[in-house]
């Protein structure tokens, strides 16, 4: 579900990094997020061929919530809009590669 955690330290000082979705999100940790969930590729027995996006932890979890919400038919309009767009992109990639979407949380 989650990829590599990225922390930047320069001269012993933690540096804030910018979320890949919202420039105003300056955080100490970014998560490398598979745009199309790794689990969908593995379930299909296919090599993982999806781009990554570096997201702050909140956006990362919001994307997973949006993916699961879309699967379950929930109203996801309260989630950050760019997170929902990224979740919808996961479904497009899944359709393009013959993957079966499944819950991610």
URCORLIN-V994248 format. One record per residue. N is the residue number from 0. D_LAST is the distance of its C-alpha to the last C-alpha in Angstrom with 2 decimals. Layout:
N_D_LAST, N_D_LAST
This chain:
0_7.53, 1_10.21, 2_13.85, 3_17.05, 4_17.75, 5_21.02, 6_23.55, 7_27.10, 8_30.03, 9_33.57, 10_36.58, 11_34.53, 12_32.95, 13_29.26, 14_29.10, 15_26.82, 16_25.09, 17_24.30, 18_20.91, 19_21.00, 20_20.35, 21_22.48, 22_25.64, 23_25.90, 24_22.83, 25_24.60, 26_22.52, 27_23.19, 28_20.01, 29_18.48, 30_15.46, 31_16.29, 32_13.64, 33_13.92, 34_14.63, 35_13.74, 36_10.75, 37_12.48, 38_10.83, 39_12.59, 40_15.78, 41_15.72, 42_15.26, 43_18.23, 44_20.20, 45_20.86, 46_21.24, 47_18.69, 48_20.66, 49_18.69, 50_19.79, 51_18.19, 52_18.16, 53_18.55, 54_16.62, 55_16.91, 56_13.96, 57_13.87, 58_13.98, 59_11.36, 60_8.75, 61_10.62, 62_10.37, 63_6.61, 64_7.32, 65_10.32, 66_9.08, 67_7.20, 68_10.27, 69_12.66, 70_11.61, 71_12.23, 72_15.29, 73_14.62, 74_16.91, 75_15.16, 76_18.56, 77_18.03, 78_15.61, 79_17.56, 80_19.25, 81_18.90, 82_15.10, 83_15.32, 84_17.95, 85_15.92, 86_13.10, 87_16.08, 88_17.48, 89_14.62, 90_15.69, 91_19.27, 92_18.88, 93_17.23, 94_20.23, 95_22.66, 96_21.68, 97_21.17, 98_17.46, 99_15.49, 100_12.33, 101_9.47, 102_5.93, 103_3.81, 104_0.00
